[in-house]
Amino acid sequence: MPLHYPFSAVVGADEPDGPFGEMALALLLTTISPEVGGVLVRGEKGTAKSTIVRALADVLPPIDVVAGDRFSSDPRDDTHLSPDGPFAADVEVETRPVRLVELPVGASEDRVLGSLHLERALSEGRTEYEPGLLARAHRGLLYVDEVNLLHDHLVDLLLDAAAMGRATVERDGVSVSHAARFVLVGTMNPEEGELRPQLLDRFGLTVEVAAPREPALRAEVVRRRMAFDTDPGAFSASYAAAQRALTDRIQAAQALVGRVELGEGALMKIAEVCAAFDVDGLRADIVTARTAVAHAAWHGRDRVRLDDIRAAARLALPHRRRRNPFDAPGMDEDLLDQVLGDDLPEPPDPPEPPEPDPDGPSEPGDPDGTSSAEDEGTSRPHDVPGDPEPDPEPEPGPSAPAPSAPTSTPVGAGQPYRTRLLTASGTGAGESGRRSRAITERGRRVGASSTGRGPVHLLETVRAAAPHQAARGRSGGRLLLRSPDLRYATREGKESNLVLFCVDASGSMAARRRMEQVKTAILSLLLDAYRRRDKVGLVTFRAGSAELALPPTHSVDIAATRLEELPAGGRTPLAEGLLEAARVLAVERLRDPRRRPLLVVVTDGRATHGRDAVDRSRLAADLLVAQGVASVVVDCESGAMRLGLAGVLATRLGAEHLPVGEVSAEALADVVRAA
């Protein structure tokens, strides 16, 4: 069994401000209290995300399980939600380490949930459930590397199982429910795409990891890693005592967490923090409370303090402030300190009943019945006590400073809108998504095939086996099946595409109003690509050359940033832009042959750079047609005098011609109503 890098060798494991401290702390807290809901680790490549997660299992206390049970049932649990049960009172018990189960990005739903045991069904004719990865991960760790690349329905499935503590399978004649309580840990590189905000919210805690910038700290990390690679056994042995101490501390915290008191003052402070950060729903409050309790137990305390709430809020709230795909998760530390204050509020004493006044009720105001002018006229309900009066604005005059001239800023995009659906023609066979028609693993059933993967088409399997029953010697009883009889369901659904934007940034597009309209349209299409789980890329052309501004990626955030910084000006090298797009698509076809491209050319159609600019543009368009690239030309030409060159380009490409003003779904609806 290979040795893992020791968890206790992680720099700053008990220091949240260290480069890996927050990640280590989040992992420890969610193992102390699995009800927290798991951890999502976001970070750039090469930041030891996977190394730390794999090392975590080695420091977790071992668990007792029912011997021979495939579902790791706890012998002290009377419910025994295990298909292998029920178990006798004196069942044999074994102690084993906590499992770390890794879920590959390409895993199928059958592999995750489990399914019909085909070998038993074919050879013995009986229905038996074959457990999946969720059963193996029960009472352990389930690790998903690159969780942002996992299909959305699988992420939903994992998070639902983690929230309910059980998995239910109803398919292929199998009806099974089993316990599935595990710590879900996902890692991701934001450059490769984001999770939807709805899925982000389902992770209990999120941490951002970046490589340290201090040379001494970086050198220490490299020194330890090289020592481990040279002699893993000796390196791990040098941390054996620290590993045992860490295991004992986790075990003590797990025993203590149920006795930690969350006082009324602490609960009110958590509610104030969540309200101040304007998070949606109440999941943030619950997760923050559970994390604060776990943090107190980790430090050996039996009561939640302000430090516990601060640590919990830093882990539970940043990703819940993200409202749309282009919002960066983050935490306003100053606001957090301001809301938390210096101490927890004491619970208010119950009000004393008023004593009867023999002289009758007094008027509002002073206790003696009189009211002051200050009480009546000078108080303002929205003033904060102690706040100074705002300074009056200075009157304009010779002594007043002249207002500074506005600085020139690049043209930004306006508010994105819902766009019309742009699709690749025909039927593809790419990854499941929400854009173009395709044969996928999910969707409506349209037939059956003898090859493929996924759920078995039972009716077609029986039909394939029926003609061979006499030759196989069947005279009655069960159907005799063989492997060649199996038929798999063919389903038609939607696929994701590679949406490559080829954007004209030349001088003819540089007018402020036009560039703002163009950027808004592209930003809206980027948002649509995010929702449909597409890859996106960005090619720009201006001033005599074309540039791949963003290689194809799942991260629309980076694409939006590159779009915002897009310069404009110079002549229009249309041919160079189309040729660069053709080159990028040819390379991507080798890297990801199943994903069909959709080229979106954003231009007014002018070609003004170099000799024979128009002829070269036609040849570049013909090359794209020869590659079979589906295209859309977004026509940005405006004004009374229009040349219609973008329409000519669209005809040459065999592409849909779409005026920029008709990119929005509302504009399309207006056109349909007018027709």
C-alpha positions in Angstrom: 0.0 0.0 0.0 1.6 3.3 -1.0 2.4 5.8 1.7 0.6 9.2 1.6 2.3 12.5 2.4 1.8 13.0 6.1 -1.1 15.4 6.9 0.8 16.8 9.9 3.6 17.8 7.5 1.3 20.3 5.9 2.6 23.8 6.5 0.3 25.8 8.9 -2.1 22.9 9.5 -3.4 24.7 12.6 -2.9 28.2 11.5 -5.9 29.5 9.3 -3.7 32.3 8.0 -1.1 29.9 6.6 -1.1 29.0 2.9 -2.7 25.6 3.5 -4.0 26.3 7.0 -7.6 27.2 6.1 -7.9 24.1 3.9 -6.5 21.8 6.6 -8.8 23.4 9.2 -11.9 23.0 6.9 -11.1 19.3 6.3 -10.6 18.7 10.0 -13.9 20.4 11.0 -16.0 18.5 8.6 -14.6 15.2 9.8 -15.3 16.2 13.4 -18.9 17.1 12.4 -19.9 15.5 9.1 -23.2 17.3 9.3 -21.4 20.4 8.2 -21.8 19.2 4.6 -18.4 18.7 3.1 -15.7 20.9 1.7 -15.0 22.5 -1.7 -11.4 23.4 -2.3 -10.8 26.0 -5.0 -7.2 26.7 -6.2 -4.8 27.1 -9.0 -2.9 24.1 -10.3 0.0 22.7 -8.3 -1.2 23.8 -4.9 -1.3 20.4 -3.2 -5.1 20.1 -3.1 -5.1 16.4 -3.9 -2.1 15.7 -1.7 -3.7 17.1 1.4 -7.1 15.4 0.8 -5.4 11.9 0.3 -3.4 12.5 3.5 -6.4 13.2 5.6 -7.6 9.6 5.7 -4.4 8.5 7.5 -5.0 10.7 10.6 -8.7 9.8 11.0 -9.5 7.4 13.9 -10.3 3.8 12.8 -13.9 2.7 12.8 -15.8 -0.5 13.9 -17.8 -2.2 11.2 -19.9 -5.3 10.9 -17.6 -8.0 9.6 -18.5 -9.0 6.0 -21.0 -6.2 5.5 -20.5 -4.5 2.1 -22.1 -1.3 3.5 -19.8 -0.7 6.5 -22.6 -0.8 9.0 -21.9 0.5 12.5 -22.4 -2.4 15.0 -23.7 0.2 17.6 -26.3 1.5 15.2 -29.7 -0.3 15.8 -31.2 0.8 12.5 -28.8 -1.1 10.3 -29.9 0.4 7.0 -28.0 -2.2 5.1 -29.3 -4.6 2.4 -27.0 -7.2 3.8 -28.8 -7.1 7.2 -30.4 -7.8 9.5 -27.5 -8.8 11.8 -27.5 -10.8 14.9 -26.9 -9.2 18.3 -23.6 -11.0 18.6 -22.4 -10.2 15.1 -18.7 -10.3 14.5 -17.1 -6.8 14.6 -13.9 -5.7 12.9 -11.9 -2.5 13.1 -10.5 -0.9 10.0 -9.1 2.4 8.8 -11.5 5.0 7.3 -11.7 4.7 3.6 -10.9 7.3 1.0 -13.0 6.6 -2.1 -12.1 8.6 -5.2 -14.9 9.3 -7.7 -13.5 9.7 -11.3 -14.9 12.6 -13.4 -16.1 10.1 -16.0 -18.0 7.9 -13.6 -21.5 6.8 -14.7 -24.6 7.0 -12.5 -24.6 3.1 -12.2 -21.0 3.3 -10.9 -22.0 5.9 -8.3 -25.3 4.5 -7.1 -24.9 0.8 -8.0 -27.1 -1.3 -10.2 -28.3 -4.7 -11.2 -25.6 -7.4 -10.9 -25.5 -8.4 -14.6 -23.4 -11.5 -14.1 -25.7 -13.0 -11.5 -28.8 -12.0 -13.6 -27.5 -13.7 -16.7 -25.9 -16.8 -15.1 -28.3 -17.5 -12.2 -31.4 -15.6 -13.3 -31.8 -13.7 -10.0 -31.9 -10.0 -9.3 -29.1 -8.8 -7.0 -27.9 -5.3 -6.2 -24.3 -4.5 -6.9 -23.2 -1.6 -4.6 -21.7 1.5 -6.0 -19.2 4.1 -4.8 -21.6 5.7 -2.3 -21.9 2.4 -0.4 -18.2 2.0 -0.3 -17.8 5.6 1.0 -20.2 5.2 3.9 -18.6 6.4 7.1 -15.6 7.5 5.1 -14.4 10.2 2.7 -15.7 10.6 -0.8 -13.2 12.6 -2.9 -14.0 14.2 -6.3 -11.1 15.8 -8.0 -12.1 18.4 -10.6 -15.6 18.4 -9.3 -16.5 21.3 -11.6 -16.1 19.0 -14.6 -18.5 16.4 -13.2 -21.9 16.2 -14.8 -24.4 18.3 -13.0 -26.8 15.4 -12.3 -24.0 13.5 -10.6 -23.1 16.4 -8.4 -26.8 16.8 -7.5 -26.9 13.1 -6.7 -23.8 13.2 -4.4 -25.0 16.3 -2.6 -28.5 14.8 -2.0 -27.0 11.6 -0.7 -24.7 13.6 1.6 -27.6 15.7 2.9 -30.0 12.8 3.5 -27.4 10.3 4.7 -28.7 7.5 2.5 -28.8 6.5 -1.2 -31.9 5.1 -2.9 -31.8 3.0 -6.2 -35.0 2.4 -8.2 -34.0 1.0 -11.6 -33.6 -2.2 -13.6 -35.8 -4.1 -11.3 -33.8 -3.1 -8.3 -35.3 -1.3 -5.3 -32.7 -0.7 -2.6 -32.0 2.0 0.1 -28.8 2.0 2.1 -27.0 4.4 4.5 -24.5 6.8 2.8 -23.1 9.1 5.4 -19.7 10.4 4.2 -17.6 13.5 4.1 -17.7 14.9 0.6 -14.5 16.7 -0.5 -14.3 18.3 -3.9 -11.4 20.1 -5.5 -11.4 22.3 -8.6 -9.3 24.8 -10.6 -11.5 27.8 -11.3 -9.7 28.3 -14.6 -11.5 25.2 -15.9 -15.0 26.4 -15.1 -17.2 27.2 -12.1 -19.9 25.3 -10.4 -23.4 26.7 -10.6 -24.3 28.9 -7.5 -27.0 26.4 -6.6 -24.4 23.6 -6.3 -21.9 25.9 -4.6 -24.4 26.5 -1.8 -24.8 22.8 -1.2 -21.2 22.5 -0.1 -20.9 23.3 3.6 -17.5 25.0 3.5 -15.3 26.4 0.7 -11.7 27.5 0.9 -9.4 29.2 -1.6 -5.9 27.8 -1.9 -2.9 29.6 -3.5 0.8 28.8 -3.5 2.7 30.9 -0.9 4.6 33.9 -2.2 7.3 34.0 0.5 10.5 32.4 -0.9 11.4 30.8 2.5 8.0 29.1 2.8 8.1 27.9 -0.8 11.6 26.5 -0.2 10.4 24.6 2.9 7.5 23.1 1.0 9.8 21.9 -1.8 12.4 20.6 0.8 9.7 18.4 2.5 8.3 17.1 -0.7 11.7 16.1 -2.1 12.5 14.4 1.2 9.3 12.4 1.0 9.9 11.4 -2.6 13.4 10.3 -1.8 12.4 8.0 1.1 8.7 8.0 1.9 9.1 5.5 4.7 11.7 7.5 6.6 9.9 10.8 6.0 6.6 9.4 7.3 8.3 7.9 10.3 9.6 11.3 11.3 6.0 12.5 11.5 4.6 9.4 13.2 4.3 11.0 16.6 2.7 14.1 15.2 0.3 11.9 13.2 -0.8 10.0 16.4 -1.3 13.2 18.3 -3.4 14.6 15.5 -5.5 11.4 15.5 -6.0 11.6 19.2 -7.1 15.2 19.0 -9.6 14.5 16.3 -11.0 11.6 18.3 -11.3 13.8 21.4 -13.1 16.5 19.3 -15.5 14.0 17.9 -16.4 12.8 21.4 -16.8 16.4 22.6 -18.7 18.0 19.7 -22.1 16.7 20.9 -21.6 18.4 24.3 -20.6 21.8 23.0 -23.1 24.5 24.0 -24.3 27.0 21.4 -25.6 29.8 23.6 -28.4 32.1 22.6 -26.0 35.0 22.3 -23.8 33.0 19.9 -26.8 32.0 17.8 -28.0 35.5 17.5 -24.5 36.7 16.5 -24.5 34.0 13.7 -27.8 35.2 12.5 -26.6 38.8 12.5 -23.5 37.8 10.4 -25.5 35.9 7.8 -28.0 38.7 7.5 -25.2 41.3 7.2 -23.7 39.4 4.3 -27.1 39.1 2.6 -26.9 35.3 1.9 -29.9 33.6 0.4 -31.9 31.1 2.5 -31.0 29.6 5.9 -28.5 27.0 5.0 -25.7 29.4 5.7 -26.9 30.0 9.3 -27.1 26.2 9.9 -23.7 25.4 8.4 -22.1 28.3 10.3 -23.6 27.2 13.6 -22.4 23.6 13.0 -19.0 24.7 12.0 -18.6 27.0 15.0 -19.5 24.1 17.3 -17.0 21.8 15.6 -14.3 24.6 15.9 -15.0 24.9 19.6 -14.6 21.1 20.0 -11.4 21.1 17.9 -9.9 23.5 20.5 -11.3 21.5 23.4 -13.9 24.0 24.5 -17.5 23.1 25.6 -19.0 26.5 24.6 -18.9 28.5 21.4 -17.0 31.7 21.5 -16.6 34.7 19.2 -13.4 33.2 17.7 -15.3 30.1 16.7 -18.0 32.1 14.9 -15.4 34.2 13.1 -13.5 31.0 11.9 -16.8 29.4 10.8 -18.0 32.5 8.9 -14.8 32.7 6.9 -15.3 29.1 5.7 -19.1 28.9 5.3 -20.1 32.3 3.8 -17.7 33.4 1.0 -19.1 31.1 -1.7 -22.7 31.9 -0.7 -22.4 35.6 -1.6 -21.9 34.6 -5.3 -25.1 35.6 -7.1 -24.2 35.2 -10.8 -21.4 33.4 -12.7 -19.3 36.6 -13.1 -19.3 37.3 -9.3 -16.0 36.3 -7.6 -16.5 34.6 -4.3 -14.9 36.5 -1.4 -15.2 37.8 2.1 -15.2 41.3 3.5 -13.1 40.9 6.6 -13.8 44.4 7.8 -17.5 43.9 7.6 -17.2 40.6 9.5 -15.2 42.2 12.3 -17.7 45.1 12.4 -20.7 42.7 12.8 -19.0 40.4 15.3 -17.8 43.2 17.6 -15.6 42.4 20.6 -17.9 40.1 22.6 -21.0 38.0 22.4 -24.1 39.7 23.6 -25.6 38.5 26.9 -29.1 37.1 26.6 -31.6 39.7 27.7 -33.3 39.3 31.1 -37.0 38.8 31.1 -38.9 42.1 31.6 -40.1 42.9 35.0 -43.9 43.5 35.3 -44.6 47.2 35.8 -45.8 48.3 39.3 -49.2 49.9 39.4 -49.1 53.7 39.6 -51.6 55.0 42.2 -51.8 58.4 40.4 -52.6 57.0 37.0 -50.6 56.5 33.9 -48.0 59.1 33.0 -47.5 60.7 29.7 -44.6 59.4 27.5 -41.3 61.0 28.2 -39.5 61.4 31.5 -40.4 59.1 34.5 -42.2 62.0 36.2 -44.5 62.4 33.2 -42.8 65.4 31.6 -41.2 65.2 28.1 -38.2 67.1 26.9 -37.8 68.8 23.6 -34.9 66.5 22.8 -37.2 63.5 23.2 -39.8 65.0 20.9 -38.0 66.9 18.2 -34.4 66.0 17.8 -34.3 62.2 17.7 -34.1 60.4 14.4 -35.1 56.8 14.3 -32.4 55.8 11.8 -29.5 57.6 13.4 -26.8 55.5 15.0 -25.9 56.8 18.5 -22.5 58.4 18.5 -22.3 58.9 14.7 -21.2 62.5 13.8 -23.3 64.7 11.6 -22.4 64.5 8.0 -20.4 67.4 6.7 -22.3 69.7 4.4 -21.2 69.8 0.8 -19.1 72.8 0.0 -20.7 75.7 -1.9 -19.3 76.3 -5.3 -17.1 79.4 -5.4 -13.6 80.7 -6.0 -12.2 78.9 -3.0 -13.8 75.5 -3.7 -11.6 73.0 -5.5 -12.5 72.4 -9.1 -13.9 68.9 -9.8 -11.4 66.7 -11.4 -11.8 65.8 -15.0 -13.2 62.3 -15.6 -10.6 59.8 -16.5 -10.9 57.8 -19.7 -11.9 54.2 -19.1 -12.2 51.3 -21.5 -15.6 50.6 -23.0 -17.4 48.1 -20.7 -20.4 45.9 -21.4 -23.9 46.7 -20.3 -26.3 44.5 -18.4 -26.4 41.0 -19.9 -29.7 39.7 -21.1 -31.3 36.3 -22.0 -30.2 35.4 -25.5 -31.8 33.3 -28.2 -30.6 29.7 -28.5 -27.8 29.2 -30.9 -27.2 25.5 -31.9 -25.0 23.3 -34.0 -27.0 21.7 -36.8 -27.6 17.9 -36.9 -27.3 15.4 -34.1 -24.0 15.0 -32.2 -22.7 12.5 -29.7 -20.9 14.8 -27.3 -20.9 15.3 -23.5 -24.3 15.9 -21.9 -25.2 19.5 -21.8 -28.1 21.9 -22.7 -27.4 23.2 -26.2 -27.5 21.0 -29.3 -29.3 17.7 -30.1 -27.2 14.7 -29.5 -27.2 11.0 -28.5 -26.3 11.0 -24.8 -26.6 9.0 -21.7 -29.5 11.0 -20.5 -32.7 12.1 -22.3 -35.7 10.4 -23.9 -35.3 6.8 -25.1 -35.3 6.6 -28.9 -34.1 3.1 -29.5 -31.6 0.4 -28.5 -28.1 -0.8 -29.5 -26.0 -3.9 -28.9 -23.0 -1.7 -28.1 -22.7 1.2 -25.7 -22.9 1.8 -22.0 -25.5 2.8 -19.5 -28.8 1.2 -18.4 -29.9 -2.0 -20.1 -33.0 -1.9 -22.4 -34.9 -4.8 -20.8 -37.6 -5.1 -23.5 -35.2 -5.1 -26.4 -32.9 -7.6 -24.5 -35.8 -10.0 -24.1 -36.7 -9.6 -27.8 -33.1 -10.3 -28.8 -32.9 -13.5 -26.6 -36.4 -14.9 -27.5 -35.5 -16.4 -30.9 -32.6 -18.4 -29.4 -34.5 -20.1 -26.5 -35.2 -23.4 -28.3 -31.5 -23.7 -29.5 -30.4 -23.1 -25.9 -32.6 -26.0 -24.7 -35.2 -24.0 -22.8 -38.4 -26.0 -22.2 -39.9 -23.8 -19.5 -39.0 -21.6 -16.5 -36.8 -18.6 -16.7 -35.5 -17.0 -19.9 -32.0 -18.1 -20.9 -29.9 -15.0 -21.6 -26.4 -14.6 -23.0 -24.1 -11.6 -23.2 -24.8 -11.0 -26.9 -28.5 -10.6 -26.1 -27.8 -7.4 -24.1 -29.3 -4.2 -25.6 -28.5 -0.8 -24.2 -30.9 2.1 -24.3 -30.2 4.8 -26.9 -31.2 8.2 -25.6 -31.5 11.6 -27.3 -30.8 14.6 -25.3 -28.7 17.7 -25.4 -25.0 18.1 -25.6 -22.6 20.8 -24.7 -20.5 22.5 -27.4 -17.3 24.4 -27.8 -18.5 28.0 -28.5 -15.6 29.9 -30.1 -16.0 33.6 -30.3 -14.1 35.3 -33.2 -14.4 39.0 -32.4 -13.7 41.9 -34.7 -11.9 44.6 -32.6 -10.8 46.8 -35.4 -11.3 50.6 -35.9 -14.6 50.1 -37.6 -15.9 48.6 -34.4 -14.3 51.1 -32.0 -17.2 53.5 -31.7 -18.1 53.6 -28.1 -21.8 52.9 -28.5 -21.2 50.1 -31.0 -18.4 48.4 -28.9 -20.6 48.6 -25.8 -23.5 46.9 -27.7 -21.1 44.2 -29.0 -19.6 43.5 -25.6 -23.0 43.3 -24.0 -24.1 40.8 -26.7 -21.0 38.6 -26.2 -21.3 38.8 -22.4 -24.9 37.6 -22.7 -23.8 34.8 -24.9 -21.1 33.9 -22.4 -23.7 33.7 -19.7 -25.8 31.5 -21.9 -22.8 29.2 -22.5 -22.2 29.0 -18.8 -25.8 27.8 -18.2 -25.6 25.3 -20.9 -22.2 23.9 -19.6 -20.2 24.7 -22.8 -16.6 25.3 -23.3 -15.7 28.8 -24.6 -12.8 30.3 -26.4 -12.0 33.8 -27.6 -10.2 34.9 -30.8 -9.8 38.6 -31.5 -8.5 40.3 -34.7 -7.4 43.9 -35.2 -4.5 46.0 -36.4 -3.2 43.5 -38.9 -3.2 40.3 -36.8 -5.3 37.8 -34.9 -4.8 36.5 -31.4 -6.1 33.6 -29.3 -7.1 35.8 -26.4 -8.5 32.8 -24.4 -7.8 29.1 -25.3 -10.9 26.9 -25.0 -11.9 26.5 -21.4 -14.9 25.9 -19.1 -14.3 29.2 -17.3 -16.6 31.9 -18.6 -15.3 34.1 -15.8 -11.9 34.4 -17.4 -13.6 34.9 -20.8 -15.6 37.8 -19.4 -12.5 39.4 -17.9 -10.7 39.1 -21.3 -13.7 40.6 -23.0 -13.7 43.6 -20.6 -10.0 44.3 -21.4 -10.4 43.9 -25.1 -8.7 46.8 -27.0 -10.1 48.2 -30.3 -8.6 50.0 -33.2 -6.7 49.6 -36.4 -7.5 47.9 -39.7 -9.7 44.8 -40.1 -7.7 41.5 -40.7 -10.8 39.4 -41.2 -9.0 36.6 -43.0 -6.4 36.3 -40.2 -9.2 36.1 -37.6 -11.0 33.3 -39.5 -7.8 31.4 -40.1 -6.9 31.6 -36.4 -10.3 30.3 -35.6 -9.9 27.4 -38.0 -6.5 26.6 -36.4 -7.9 26.6 -32.9 -10.8 24.4 -33.9 -8.5 21.9 -35.7 -6.4 21.5 -32.5 -9.5 21.2 -30.3 -10.9 18.5 -32.6 -7.8 16.4 -31.8 -8.0 17.1 -28.1 -11.8 16.6 -27.7 -13.2 14.9 -30.8 -16.7 14.3 -29.4 -17.4 17.9 -28.6 -18.8 19.8 -31.7 -17.8 23.4 -32.2 -20.0 26.4 -32.8 -18.2 29.4 -34.2 -19.7 32.8 -33.4 -18.1 35.5 -35.7 -18.8 39.0 -34.4 -18.0 41.5 -37.1 -19.4 44.1 -39.5 -17.9 42.1 -42.4 -15.3 44.6 -43.6 -11.9 43.3 -44.6 -9.4 46.1 -44.9 -6.0 44.7 -44.0 -3.4 43.7 -46.7 -3.6 43.0 -50.3 -6.5 41.0 -51.6 -8.1 41.2 -48.2 -11.5 40.2 -49.5 -10.3 37.3 -51.5 -8.3 35.9 -48.6 -11.3 36.2 -46.4 -13.3 34.2 -48.8 -10.7 31.4 -48.8 -10.5 31.4 -45.0 -14.3 31.0 -44.9 -14.1 28.1 -47.4 -11.6 26.4 -45.1 -14.0 26.6 -42.2 -16.8 25.2 -44.4 -14.5 22.3 -45.5 -13.9 21.5 -41.8 -17.7 21.2 -41.3 -17.8 24.0 -38.7 -21.3 25.2 -37.7 -21.2 29.0 -37.6 -23.2 32.1 -36.7 -22.3 35.6 -37.9 -23.4 38.3 -35.5 -23.7 41.4 -37.7 -22.5 44.6 -35.9 -23.0 47.0 -38.8 -25.1 50.0 -37.9 -26.1 53.3 -39.4 -28.2 54.4 -42.3 -25.7 53.4 -45.0 -25.1 49.6 -44.7 -22.9 47.5 -47.0 -24.3 44.1 -45.9 -20.9 42.5 -45.9 -21.6 40.5 -42.8 -24.5 38.9 -44.6 -22.3 38.0 -47.5 -19.8 36.4 -45.1 -22.6 34.4 -43.5 -23.7 33.1 -46.9 -20.1 32.1 -47.7 -19.8 30.2 -44.3 -23.3 28.7 -44.6 -24.0 30.3 -41.3 -26.9 31.9 -39.6 -26.9 35.7 -40.1 -27.9 37.4 -36.9 -28.0 41.2 -36.4 -26.5 42.2 -33.1 -29.8 43.7 -32.0 -31.6 40.4 -32.4 -29.3 38.3 -30.1 -31.6 38.7 -27.2 -34.6 36.3 -26.8 -36.9 39.3 -26.4 -35.9 40.7 -29.8 -36.6 37.3 -31.4 -40.0 37.2 -29.8 -40.8 40.7 -31.2 -39.8 39.6 -34.7 -42.0 36.5 -34.4 -44.9 38.6 -33.2 -44.4 41.1 -36.1 -44.4 38.3 -38.6 
